[in-house]
Amino acid sequence: MSSKHRVALIGAGDMGHHHAAAWADLGHELHTVIDLIPQRAEDIASKYGTSRVICGGPEEYKAGIDGEIDIVDICVPLEYHAPMTVYAAEQGKHVFCEKPIARNFQEVKQMRRAVESANVKFGLGFQRNLAAGVDMLREWASTGVFGCPMVFSSDLLQEVRPKRFMHNRNSNNGPIVDACCHYFLLWQTVFRSRPKTVYARGGTAGKLREEIAHFEQLALDTAVITIEFESGDVGAMTVSWGLEKNTKLSGRPDRIVGPKGGAEAVPGANFHWDLDLYHDGGKTSHQLPQKDLFAEELSAFVEAVDGLRSSPVYGFATGKQMLAVSLAAIESINTGRVVEVKYDE
Ligand SMILES: NC(=O)c1ccc[n+]([C@@H]2O[C@H](COP(=O)([O-])OP(=O)(O)OC[C@H]3O[C@@H](n4cnc5c(N)ncnc54)[C@H](O)[C@@H]3O)[C@@H](O)[C@H]2O)c1
């Protein structure tokens, strides 16, 4: 049984709301909520009986990391993941941070150094990969239901994001860094193998859009990415965050195929999906249990903090691997070459 911890939540946006609900469900104290926008912090604070709200400039979060707090939960844009993790670890706090881990390897190194010197735990939010369907696909793949090699293909097609920082190259750096990491991790988990090479073509479809024109550097927002894994399996995706307004084109469902069969995701609510399996000439539909994925990942993190398991579900190793694949895809687009994924600096 885990102890009750006092949490400071930085970032009261969408992910902040999900995490706040999970902390409450798990019986921990959401002690402090911090956001640049007072109304957002107040909304969460009033819902969960939070005793302290801190608002102000981008450095104000430091005022909420003090002796009252055990865990700092970071749900803000990517440029803050490294400095906030480093600061919180230096204050002796355990840190849970939303994906992606950071903007580059140098930031990951700084985060890791701070966490290791302070001997605190670091967990990374990749809750989607805890969905029951991932385990089921992994099981089918490993028992040869699809045969080899397998091809996993995914689509993500959306309009220019209303959260502008997603398009800033110096922040979340577009979908290749921000969103594709979920798919890279999914494929890697199902194939039980690491990405080896990446070939990608793409550009910035939303470059003429006024709402993001103020950024000094715009992220790539549209790409076709093909990844060959060490196992010989292949992951492929078409991604765009650059569609015109009101272009409600939905991507094709995630699907995996091999010489012996295939499976297709049937998406539901709350990051949940069911699966249709095609095998032995027939089709079976599999309804999967809906789990609270945020509570599951935070619960595992707290168990690691309490010494009940050796590490959180995901941390530096996974975060850095996914970043390596994203950076390889960007390099491939920029050079026109097939790029080997570099896992080390
Ligand atoms: N795991 C997932 O499925 C998933 C889904 C969406 C987003 N994310 C990640 O979560 C993070 C946050 O995304 P979001 O969708 O919640 O964004 P959001 O815009 O909904 O919320 C971010 C909040 O952070 C606040 N903020 C920004 N800078 C701050 C600072 N310096 N100090 C205090 N508050 C600050 C903003 O005011 C905003 O309220 C991103 O890294 C994103 O990639 C993960």
The ligand as an SDF file (V2000), in Angstrom:
LIG
                    3D

 44 48  0  0  0  0  0  0  0  0999 V2000
   -0.0350   11.9370  -22.7190 N   0  0  0  0  0  0  0  0  0  0  0  0
   -0.8870   12.4550  -23.5990 C   0  0  0  0  0  0  0  0  0  0  0  0
   -1.7200   11.7650  -24.1880 O   0  0  0  0  0  0  0  0  0  0  0  0
   -0.8340   13.9360  -23.8780 C   0  0  0  0  0  0  0  0  0  0  0  0
   -1.8960   14.5680  -24.5420 C   0  0  0  0  0  0  0  0  0  0  0  0
   -1.8370   15.9510  -24.7300 C   0  0  0  0  0  0  0  0  0  0  0  0
   -0.7280   16.6710  -24.2860 C   0  0  0  0  0  0  0  0  0  0  0  0
    0.3090   16.0230  -23.6630 N   0  0  0  0  0  0  0  0  0  0  0  0
    1.5090   16.7640  -23.2040 C   0  0  0  0  0  0  0  0  0  0  0  0
    1.1810   17.4630  -21.9960 O   0  0  0  0  0  0  0  0  0  0  0  0
    1.8720   18.7230  -21.9650 C   0  0  0  0  0  0  0  0  0  0  0  0
    0.8360   19.8300  -21.7640 C   0  0  0  0  0  0  0  0  0  0  0  0
   -0.1100   19.7690  -22.8070 O   0  0  0  0  0  0  0  0  0  0  0  0
   -1.6260   20.2120  -22.6000 P   0  0  0  0  0  0  0  0  0  0  0  0
   -2.3770   19.6000  -23.7340 O   0  0  0  0  0  0  0  0  0  0  0  0
   -2.1000   19.9620  -21.2260 O   0  0  0  0  0  0  0  0  0  0  0  0
   -1.4980   21.7790  -22.8400 O   0  0  0  0  0  0  0  0  0  0  0  0
   -2.5150   22.9350  -22.3280 P   0  0  0  0  0  0  0  0  0  0  0  0
   -2.2230   24.1290  -23.1500 O   0  0  0  0  0  0  0  0  0  0  0  0
   -3.9060   22.4040  -22.2910 O   0  0  0  0  0  0  0  0  0  0  0  0
   -2.0250   23.1750  -20.8220 O   0  0  0  0  0  0  0  0  0  0  0  0
   -0.7470   23.6790  -20.5190 C   0  0  0  0  0  0  0  0  0  0  0  0
   -0.9020   24.6500  -19.3600 C   0  0  0  0  0  0  0  0  0  0  0  0
    0.4100   25.0410  -18.9210 O   0  0  0  0  0  0  0  0  0  0  0  0
    0.3480   26.4120  -18.5630 C   0  0  0  0  0  0  0  0  0  0  0  0
    1.7220   26.9290  -18.5720 N   0  0  0  0  0  0  0  0  0  0  0  0
    2.4980   27.1690  -19.6520 C   0  0  0  0  0  0  0  0  0  0  0  0
    3.7050   27.5900  -19.2450 N   0  0  0  0  0  0  0  0  0  0  0  0
    3.6970   27.6180  -17.8900 C   0  0  0  0  0  0  0  0  0  0  0  0
    4.6460   27.9730  -16.8890 C   0  0  0  0  0  0  0  0  0  0  0  0
    5.8770   28.3740  -17.1980 N   0  0  0  0  0  0  0  0  0  0  0  0
    4.2830   27.9070  -15.5890 N   0  0  0  0  0  0  0  0  0  0  0  0
    3.0360   27.4890  -15.2530 C   0  0  0  0  0  0  0  0  0  0  0  0
    2.0910   27.1410  -16.1490 N   0  0  0  0  0  0  0  0  0  0  0  0
    2.4240   27.1950  -17.4580 C   0  0  0  0  0  0  0  0  0  0  0  0
   -0.5750   27.0330  -19.5910 C   0  0  0  0  0  0  0  0  0  0  0  0
   -1.1140   28.2610  -19.1470 O   0  0  0  0  0  0  0  0  0  0  0  0
   -1.6340   25.9410  -19.7450 C   0  0  0  0  0  0  0  0  0  0  0  0
   -2.7380   26.1400  -18.8810 O   0  0  0  0  0  0  0  0  0  0  0  0
    2.6370   18.8260  -23.2910 C   0  0  0  0  0  0  0  0  0  0  0  0
    3.9680   18.4350  -23.0960 O   0  0  0  0  0  0  0  0  0  0  0  0
    1.9380   17.8280  -24.2040 C   0  0  0  0  0  0  0  0  0  0  0  0
    2.7910   17.2650  -25.1580 O   0  0  0  0  0  0  0  0  0  0  0  0
    0.2600   14.6760  -23.4290 C   0  0  0  0  0  0  0  0  0  0  0  0
  1  2  1  0
  2  3  2  0
  2  4  1  0
  4  5  1  0
  4 44  2  0
  5  6  2  0
  6  7  1  0
  7  8  2  0
  8  9  1  0
  8 44  1  0
  9 10  1  0
  9 42  1  0
 10 11  1  0
 11 12  1  0
 11 40  1  0
 12 13  1  0
 13 14  1  0
 14 15  2  0
 14 16  1  0
 14 17  1  0
 17 18  1  0
 18 19  2  0
 18 20  1  0
 18 21  1  0
 21 22  1  0
 22 23  1  0
 23 24  1  0
 23 38  1  0
 24 25  1  0
 25 26  1  0
 25 36  1  0
 26 27  1  0
 26 35  1  0
 27 28  2  0
 28 29  1  0
 29 30  1  0
 29 35  2  0
 30 31  1  0
 30 32  2  0
 32 33  1  0
 33 34  2  0
 34 35  1  0
 36 37  1  0
 36 38  1  0
 38 39  1  0
 40 41  1  0
 40 42  1  0
 42 43  1  0
M  CHG  2   8   1  16  -1
M  END
$$$$
